[in-house]
Amino acid sequence: MPVSPAPVSKAATQFGERVRTRRNELGLSQEALAHACDLHWTFLGQVERGRRNLTLHNILKIARGLGIDPGELVRGLKPPRDAG
């Protein structure tokens, strides 16, 4: 049985939770939101589980699909500490 990869970071997990919460508030499926964002639904699922480190362009696409300012998705998130 394949093991699911760990989340990228705490910030990625929190970002994904914000996306999922807003998507659910809007009553959208992952597929519907992915279509609105011009992204693949499996990619969006990985975002919601914190498995993706997003580019600025994808953050903007997701915010547009959710009908919110991108700042609402990233406000207060902290970058992971460097390992070295």
MOPAC internal coordinates of N, CA, C and O (Angstrom, degrees):
PM7 1SCF
backbone

  N    0.0000 0     0.00 0     0.00 0    0    0    0
  C    1.4482 1     0.00 0     0.00 0    1    0    0
  C    1.5273 1   108.70 1     0.00 0    2    1    0
  O    1.2310 1   119.38 1   -53.79 1    3    2    1
  N    1.3589 1   118.79 1   126.21 1    3    2    1
  C    1.4677 1   120.94 1  -178.07 1    5    3    2
  C    1.5250 1   111.60 1   -65.89 1    6    5    3
  O    1.2310 1   121.42 1   -34.88 1    7    6    5
  N    1.3112 1   114.89 1   145.12 1    7    6    5
  C    1.4585 1   121.45 1   178.03 1    9    7    6
  C    1.5225 1   108.52 1   -93.74 1   10    9    7
  O    1.2310 1   120.44 1   -48.18 1   11   10    9
  N    1.3180 1   116.76 1   131.82 1   11   10    9
  C    1.4561 1   121.53 1   178.77 1   13   11   10
  C    1.5265 1   109.18 1   -72.35 1   14   13   11
  O    1.2310 1   120.04 1   -45.36 1   15   14   13
  N    1.3324 1   117.53 1   134.64 1   15   14   13
  C    1.4626 1   118.77 1   179.52 1   17   15   14
  C    1.5202 1   111.77 1   -64.39 1   18   17   15
  O    1.2310 1   121.56 1   -27.61 1   19   18   17
  N    1.3100 1   114.62 1   152.39 1   19   18   17
  C    1.4649 1   120.65 1   179.03 1   21   19   18
  C    1.5235 1   110.02 1   -71.48 1   22   21   19
  O    1.2310 1   120.49 1   -23.98 1   23   22   21
  N    1.3327 1   116.66 1   156.02 1   23   22   21
  C    1.4678 1   119.40 1   175.37 1   25   23   22
  C    1.5293 1   110.77 1   -58.04 1   26   25   23
  O    1.2310 1   121.02 1   -29.09 1   27   26   25
  N    1.3168 1   115.66 1   150.91 1   27   26   25
  C    1.4603 1   122.55 1  -179.98 1   29   27   26
  C    1.5211 1   110.77 1   -63.28 1   30   29   27
  O    1.2310 1   120.34 1   135.45 1   31   30   29
  N    1.3223 1   116.95 1   -44.55 1   31   30   29
  C    1.4624 1   122.39 1  -177.97 1   33   31   30
  C    1.5289 1   108.60 1  -166.67 1   34   33   31
  O    1.2310 1   121.15 1   -10.49 1   35   34   33
  N    1.3159 1   115.40 1   169.51 1   35   34   33
  C    1.4642 1   119.96 1   175.42 1   37   35   34
  C    1.5270 1   109.86 1   -61.51 1   38   37   35
  O    1.2310 1   120.32 1   140.46 1   39   38   37
  N    1.3258 1   116.99 1   -39.54 1   39   38   37
  C    1.4674 1   120.62 1   179.53 1   41   39   38
  C    1.5241 1   110.95 1   -63.10 1   42   41   39
  O    1.2310 1   120.26 1   138.94 1   43   42   41
  N    1.3285 1   117.11 1   -41.06 1   43   42   41
  C    1.4627 1   120.44 1   179.04 1   45   43   42
  C    1.5263 1   110.31 1   -64.30 1   46   45   43
  O    1.2310 1   120.32 1   140.53 1   47   46   45
  N    1.3277 1   117.00 1   -39.47 1   47   46   45
  C    1.4631 1   121.44 1   177.55 1   49   47   46
  C    1.5198 1   110.64 1   -64.32 1   50   49   47
  O    1.2310 1   120.22 1   134.80 1   51   50   49
  N    1.3172 1   117.18 1   -45.20 1   51   50   49
  C    1.4706 1   120.80 1   179.78 1   53   51   50
  C    1.5262 1   110.94 1   -65.42 1   54   53   51
  O    1.2310 1   120.32 1   139.61 1   55   54   53
  N    1.3271 1   117.00 1   -40.39 1   55   54   53
  C    1.4646 1   120.93 1   176.95 1   57   55   54
  C    1.5281 1   109.37 1   -59.03 1   58   57   55
  O    1.2310 1   120.89 1   131.49 1   59   58   57
  N    1.3245 1   115.91 1   -48.51 1   59   58   57
  C    1.4633 1   120.53 1  -179.86 1   61   59   58
  C    1.5126 1   112.65 1   -60.30 1   62   61   59
  O    1.2310 1   120.36 1   140.60 1   63   62   61
  N    1.3223 1   116.92 1   -39.40 1   63   62   61
  C    1.4652 1   120.73 1   177.34 1   65   63   62
  C    1.5229 1   110.96 1   -62.92 1   66   65   63
  O    1.2310 1   120.51 1   141.12 1   67   66   65
  N    1.3160 1   116.63 1   -38.88 1   67   66   65
  C    1.4684 1   120.68 1   178.56 1   69   67   66
  C    1.5254 1   110.58 1   -65.44 1   70   69   67
  O    1.2310 1   120.82 1   138.08 1   71   70   69
  N    1.3293 1   116.04 1   -41.92 1   71   70   69
  C    1.4661 1   120.12 1   178.18 1   73   71   70
  C    1.5292 1   109.59 1   -61.94 1   74   73   71
  O    1.2310 1   120.10 1   131.03 1   75   74   73
  N    1.3268 1   117.42 1   -48.97 1   75   74   73
  C    1.4695 1   121.71 1  -178.76 1   77   75   74
  C    1.5299 1   111.05 1   -60.75 1   78   77   75
  O    1.2310 1   120.55 1   135.73 1   79   78   77
  N    1.3328 1   116.56 1   -44.27 1   79   78   77
  C    1.4669 1   120.04 1  -179.41 1   81   79   78
  C    1.5210 1   110.68 1   -60.33 1   82   81   79
  O    1.2310 1   120.51 1   132.09 1   83   82   81
  N    1.3182 1   116.62 1   -47.91 1   83   82   81
  C    1.4748 1   120.39 1  -179.19 1   85   83   82
  C    1.5271 1   110.52 1   -65.15 1   86   85   83
  O    1.2310 1   120.04 1   138.50 1   87   86   85
  N    1.3220 1   117.53 1   -41.50 1   87   86   85
  C    1.4710 1   121.38 1   179.27 1   89   87   86
  C    1.5216 1   109.58 1   -59.79 1   90   89   87
  O    1.2310 1   120.58 1   135.34 1   91   90   89
  N    1.3332 1   116.50 1   -44.66 1   91   90   89
  C    1.4619 1   120.16 1   178.78 1   93   91   90
  C    1.5210 1   112.15 1   -65.70 1   94   93   91
  O    1.2310 1   120.18 1   142.70 1   95   94   93
  N    1.3375 1   117.26 1   -37.30 1   95   94   93
  C    1.4706 1   120.86 1   176.21 1   97   95   94
  C    1.5231 1   110.86 1   -59.08 1   98   97   95
  O    1.2310 1   121.14 1   143.99 1   99   98   97
  N    1.3357 1   115.42 1   -36.01 1   99   98   97
  C    1.4624 1   121.16 1  -179.03 1  101   99   98
  C    1.5281 1   112.36 1   -83.17 1  102  101   99
  O    1.2310 1   120.61 1   171.59 1  103  102  101
  N    1.3390 1   116.44 1    -8.41 1  103  102  101
  C    1.4607 1   120.30 1  -179.38 1  105  103  102
  C    1.5139 1   113.56 1    72.04 1  106  105  103
  O    1.2310 1   120.49 1  -151.51 1  107  106  105
  N    1.3265 1   116.67 1    28.49 1  107  106  105
  C    1.4652 1   121.34 1  -178.30 1  109  107  106
  C    1.5209 1   111.47 1   -98.87 1  110  109  107
  O    1.2310 1   120.70 1   -35.38 1  111  110  109
  N    1.3211 1   116.27 1   144.62 1  111  110  109
  C    1.4612 1   120.92 1   169.82 1  113  111  110
  C    1.5248 1   107.94 1   -79.35 1  114  113  111
  O    1.2310 1   120.77 1   -14.32 1  115  114  113
  N    1.3345 1   116.12 1   165.68 1  115  114  113
  C    1.4681 1   118.99 1   174.86 1  117  115  114
  C    1.5281 1   109.73 1   -59.63 1  118  117  115
  O    1.2310 1   120.43 1   140.32 1  119  118  117
  N    1.3157 1   116.79 1   -39.68 1  119  118  117
  C    1.4646 1   120.75 1  -179.04 1  121  119  118
  C    1.5309 1   111.28 1   -62.74 1  122  121  119
  O    1.2310 1   120.56 1   136.35 1  123  122  121
  N    1.3366 1   116.54 1   -43.65 1  123  122  121
  C    1.4670 1   120.14 1  -179.30 1  125  123  122
  C    1.5224 1   111.20 1   -65.65 1  126  125  123
  O    1.2310 1   120.42 1   136.87 1  127  126  125
  N    1.3322 1   116.81 1   -43.13 1  127  126  125
  C    1.4593 1   118.91 1   178.77 1  129  127  126
  C    1.5204 1   110.61 1   -66.55 1  130  129  127
  O    1.2310 1   120.21 1   137.40 1  131  130  129
  N    1.3215 1   117.21 1   -42.60 1  131  130  129
  C    1.4636 1   120.40 1   179.28 1  133  131  130
  C    1.5296 1   110.40 1   -57.98 1  134  133  131
  O    1.2310 1   120.33 1   137.66 1  135  134  133
  N    1.3202 1   116.98 1   -42.34 1  135  134  133
  C    1.4676 1   120.64 1   178.15 1  137  135  134
  C    1.5283 1   110.41 1   -61.94 1  138  137  135
  O    1.2310 1   120.34 1   136.31 1  139  138  137
  N    1.3308 1   116.96 1   -43.69 1  139  138  137
  C    1.4707 1   120.97 1   179.76 1  141  139  138
  C    1.5287 1   111.76 1   -64.84 1  142  141  139
  O    1.2310 1   120.74 1   151.82 1  143  142  141
  N    1.3401 1   116.19 1   -28.18 1  143  142  141
  C    1.4685 1   121.19 1  -178.34 1  145  143  142
  C    1.5247 1   112.51 1   -92.39 1  146  145  143
  O    1.2310 1   120.32 1   173.15 1  147  146  145
  N    1.3201 1   116.99 1    -6.85 1  147  146  145
  C    1.4677 1   122.45 1  -174.02 1  149  147  146
  C    1.5360 1   110.66 1    60.07 1  150  149  147
  O    1.2310 1   121.50 1  -135.79 1  151  150  149
  N    1.3410 1   114.73 1    44.21 1  151  150  149
  C    1.4603 1   122.49 1   176.94 1  153  151  150
  C    1.5234 1   108.23 1  -128.08 1  154  153  151
  O    1.2310 1   120.15 1   -18.16 1  155  154  153
  N    1.3266 1   117.32 1   161.84 1  155  154  153
  C    1.4603 1   120.67 1   176.68 1  157  155  154
  C    1.5261 1   109.47 1   -78.80 1  158  157  155
  O    1.2310 1   120.17 1   -36.79 1  159  158  157
  N    1.3244 1   117.27 1   143.21 1  159  158  157
  C    1.4725 1   120.54 1  -175.98 1  161  159  158
  C    1.5223 1   112.08 1   -64.21 1  162  161  159
  O    1.2310 1   119.46 1   149.94 1  163  162  161
  N    1.3421 1   118.63 1   -30.06 1  163  162  161
  C    1.4642 1   119.08 1   178.65 1  165  163  162
  C    1.5284 1   110.35 1   -70.16 1  166  165  163
  O    1.2310 1   120.52 1   145.40 1  167  166  165
  N    1.3229 1   116.61 1   -34.60 1  167  166  165
  C    1.4637 1   121.17 1   176.07 1  169  167  166
  C    1.5260 1   109.15 1   -63.29 1  170  169  167
  O    1.2310 1   120.59 1   134.08 1  171  170  169
  N    1.3222 1   116.48 1   -45.92 1  171  170  169
  C    1.4681 1   120.64 1   179.87 1  173  171  170
  C    1.5252 1   110.91 1   -61.66 1  174  173  171
  O    1.2310 1   120.05 1   141.18 1  175  174  173
  N    1.3200 1   117.52 1   -38.82 1  175  174  173
  C    1.4609 1   120.72 1   176.41 1  177  175  174
  C    1.5225 1   111.53 1   -61.77 1  178  177  175
  O    1.2310 1   120.45 1   140.69 1  179  178  177
  N    1.3241 1   116.74 1   -39.31 1  179  178  177
  C    1.4628 1   120.79 1   177.24 1  181  179  178
  C    1.5219 1   110.59 1   -66.19 1  182  181  179
  O    1.2310 1   120.29 1   142.46 1  183  182  181
  N    1.3219 1   117.04 1   -37.54 1  183  182  181
  C    1.4644 1   121.18 1   176.42 1  185  183  182
  C    1.5268 1   109.50 1   -60.83 1  186  185  183
  O    1.2310 1   120.62 1   131.98 1  187  186  185
  N    1.3154 1   116.42 1   -48.02 1  187  186  185
  C    1.4651 1   120.55 1  -177.61 1  189  187  186
  C    1.5269 1   112.25 1   -63.25 1  190  189  187
  O    1.2310 1   120.12 1   152.82 1  191  190  189
  N    1.3188 1   117.38 1   -27.18 1  191  190  189
  C    1.4696 1   121.21 1   178.91 1  193  191  190
  C    1.5276 1   112.33 1   -92.76 1  194  193  191
  O    1.2310 1   120.13 1  -175.51 1  195  194  193
  N    1.3433 1   117.36 1     4.49 1  195  194  193
  C    1.4616 1   120.87 1   178.58 1  197  195  194
  C    1.5080 1   113.89 1    73.85 1  198  197  195
  O    1.2310 1   120.04 1  -157.02 1  199  198  197
  N    1.3207 1   117.52 1    22.98 1  199  198  197
  C    1.4586 1   122.45 1  -176.71 1  201  199  198
  C    1.5343 1   113.30 1   -94.95 1  202  201  199
  O    1.2310 1   120.19 1  -178.26 1  203  202  201
  N    1.3194 1   117.24 1     1.74 1  203  202  201
  C    1.4635 1   121.64 1  -178.16 1  205  203  202
  C    1.5168 1   111.11 1  -126.75 1  206  205  203
  O    1.2310 1   120.86 1   -41.46 1  207  206  205
  N    1.3212 1   115.97 1   138.54 1  207  206  205
  C    1.4600 1   122.97 1   170.96 1  209  207  206
  C    1.5273 1   105.27 1  -100.00 1  210  209  207
  O    1.2310 1   120.51 1   -73.10 1  211  210  209
  N    1.3045 1   116.63 1   106.90 1  211  210  209
  C    1.4628 1   121.65 1  -168.19 1  213  211  210
  C    1.5207 1   114.26 1   -82.31 1  214  213  211
  O    1.2310 1   121.78 1   -27.62 1  215  214  213
  N    1.3173 1   114.20 1   152.38 1  215  214  213
  C    1.4618 1   120.54 1   170.17 1  217  215  214
  C    1.5301 1   108.29 1   -83.95 1  218  217  215
  O    1.2310 1   121.21 1   -18.29 1  219  218  217
  N    1.2996 1   115.30 1   161.71 1  219  218  217
  C    1.4644 1   120.59 1   176.30 1  221  219  218
  C    1.5272 1   110.37 1   -56.05 1  222  221  219
  O    1.2310 1   119.94 1   137.69 1  223  222  221
  N    1.3174 1   117.73 1   -42.31 1  223  222  221
  C    1.4623 1   120.70 1  -177.48 1  225  223  222
  C    1.5230 1   111.59 1   -61.29 1  226  225  223
  O    1.2310 1   120.07 1   139.90 1  227  226  225
  N    1.3335 1   117.46 1   -40.10 1  227  226  225
  C    1.4597 1   119.66 1   179.22 1  229  227  226
  C    1.5282 1   111.79 1   -71.95 1  230  229  227
  O    1.2310 1   119.94 1   146.14 1  231  230  229
  N    1.3225 1   117.72 1   -33.86 1  231  230  229
  C    1.4685 1   120.02 1   174.03 1  233  231  230
  C    1.5274 1   109.47 1   -61.32 1  234  233  231
  O    1.2310 1   120.57 1   136.69 1  235  234  233
  N    1.3196 1   116.52 1   -43.31 1  235  234  233
  C    1.4629 1   120.51 1   179.64 1  237  235  234
  C    1.5263 1   111.47 1   -64.95 1  238  237  235
  O    1.2310 1   120.06 1   139.41 1  239  238  237
  N    1.3254 1   117.49 1   -40.59 1  239  238  237
  C    1.4691 1   121.20 1   178.00 1  241  239  238
  C    1.5250 1   111.02 1   -62.57 1  242  241  239
  O    1.2310 1   120.73 1   135.32 1  243  242  241
  N    1.3283 1   116.20 1   -44.68 1  243  242  241
  C    1.4653 1   120.16 1  -178.69 1  245  243  242
  C    1.5251 1   110.46 1   -65.58 1  246  245  243
  O    1.2310 1   120.19 1   136.21 1  247  246  245
  N    1.3180 1   117.24 1   -43.79 1  247  246  245
  C    1.4701 1   120.47 1   178.57 1  249  247  246
  C    1.5290 1   110.51 1   -60.97 1  250  249  247
  O    1.2310 1   120.34 1   137.31 1  251  250  249
  N    1.3190 1   116.96 1   -42.69 1  251  250  249
  C    1.4681 1   120.30 1   178.29 1  253  251  250
  C    1.5260 1   110.00 1   -61.12 1  254  253  251
  O    1.2310 1   120.33 1   135.56 1  255  254  253
  N    1.3292 1   116.97 1   -44.44 1  255  254  253
  C    1.4638 1   120.75 1   179.48 1  257  255  254
  C    1.5169 1   112.99 1   -63.71 1  258  257  255
  O    1.2310 1   120.84 1   149.38 1  259  258  257
  N    1.3247 1   115.99 1   -30.62 1  259  258  257
  C    1.4625 1   120.94 1   179.14 1  261  259  258
  C    1.5244 1   112.45 1   -87.86 1  262  261  259
  O    1.2310 1   120.42 1   172.03 1  263  262  261
  N    1.3431 1   116.80 1    -7.97 1  263  262  261
  C    1.4607 1   120.95 1   179.28 1  265  263  262
  C    1.5119 1   113.70 1    69.51 1  266  265  263
  O    1.2310 1   120.56 1  -146.09 1  267  266  265
  N    1.3436 1   116.53 1    33.91 1  267  266  265
  C    1.4637 1   120.87 1   179.76 1  269  267  266
  C    1.5195 1   110.53 1  -132.67 1  270  269  267
  O    1.2310 1   120.97 1   -15.82 1  271  270  269
  N    1.3151 1   115.75 1   164.18 1  271  270  269
  C    1.4547 1   121.97 1   175.16 1  273  271  270
  C    1.5320 1   108.19 1   -70.90 1  274  273  271
  O    1.2310 1   119.49 1   -43.68 1  275  274  273
  N    1.3259 1   118.58 1   136.32 1  275  274  273
  C    1.4650 1   120.61 1   179.57 1  277  275  274
  C    1.5258 1   112.99 1   -56.07 1  278  277  275
  O    1.2310 1   120.42 1   150.84 1  279  278  277
  N    1.3252 1   116.80 1   -29.16 1  279  278  277
  C    1.4578 1   120.66 1   179.18 1  281  279  278
  C    1.5161 1   112.83 1   -59.34 1  282  281  279
  O    1.2310 1   120.28 1   149.04 1  283  282  281
  N    1.3389 1   117.07 1   -30.96 1  283  282  281
  C    1.4565 1   120.21 1   179.03 1  285  283  282
  C    1.5242 1   111.76 1   -65.34 1  286  285  283
  O    1.2310 1   120.37 1   151.50 1  287  286  285
  N    1.3177 1   116.90 1   -28.50 1  287  286  285
  C    1.4591 1   120.81 1  -179.16 1  289  287  286
  C    1.5281 1   112.55 1   -80.80 1  290  289  287
  O    1.2310 1   120.58 1   153.05 1  291  290  289
  N    1.3288 1   116.49 1   -26.95 1  291  290  289
  C    1.4677 1   118.99 1  -174.70 1  293  291  290
  C    1.5248 1   114.54 1  -112.03 1  294  293  291
  O    1.2310 1   120.10 1   171.26 1  295  294  293
  N    1.3229 1   117.42 1    -8.74 1  295  294  293
  C    1.4644 1   121.31 1  -177.00 1  297  295  294
  C    1.5320 1   111.43 1   -54.94 1  298  297  295
  O    1.2310 1   120.87 1   -54.50 1  299  298  297
  N    1.3221 1   115.94 1   125.50 1  299  298  297
  C    1.4513 1   122.10 1   175.07 1  301  299  298
  C    1.5176 1   116.04 1    82.18 1  302  301  299
  O    1.2310 1   119.75 1   176.28 1  303  302  301
  N    1.3186 1   118.09 1    -3.72 1  303  302  301
  C    1.4647 1   120.17 1   178.46 1  305  303  302
  C    1.5187 1   110.13 1   -72.29 1  306  305  303
  O    1.2310 1   120.78 1   -37.85 1  307  306  305
  N    1.3091 1   116.12 1   142.15 1  307  306  305
  C    1.4611 1   121.85 1  -178.95 1  309  307  306
  C    1.5284 1   109.49 1  -109.35 1  310  309  307
  O    1.2310 1   119.94 1   -42.22 1  311  310  309
  N    1.3369 1   117.72 1   137.78 1  311  310  309
  C    1.4623 1   119.70 1   177.03 1  313  311  310
  C    1.5189 1   110.11 1   -69.21 1  314  313  311
  O    1.2310 1   120.89 1   -27.14 1  315  314  313
  N    1.3400 1   115.91 1   152.86 1  315  314  313
  C    1.4697 1   118.06 1   177.10 1  317  315  314
  C    1.5231 1   110.16 1   -66.34 1  318  317  315
  O    1.2310 1   120.87 1   -27.35 1  319  318  317
  N    1.3119 1   115.95 1   152.65 1  319  318  317
  C    1.4634 1   120.04 1   176.68 1  321  319  318
  C    1.5107 1   109.22 1   -72.51 1  322  321  319
  O    1.2310 1   120.90 1   -35.62 1  323  322  321
  N    1.3217 1   115.89 1   144.38 1  323  322  321
  C    1.4632 1   120.11 1   176.68 1  325  323  322
  C    1.5142 1   109.60 1   -67.90 1  326  325  323
  O    1.2310 1   120.62 1   -37.16 1  327  326  325
  N    1.3112 1   116.42 1   142.84 1  327  326  325
  C    1.4603 1   121.51 1  -179.44 1  329  327  326
  C    1.5208 1   111.93 1   -73.32 1  330  329  327
  O    1.2310 1   120.28 1   157.13 1  331  330  329
  N    1.3382 1   117.06 1   -22.87 1  331  330  329
  C    1.4546 1   118.71 1  -173.44 1  333  331  330
  C    1.4578 1   116.82 1  -112.57 1  334  333  331
  O    1.2310 1   120.10 1   180.00 1  335  334  333

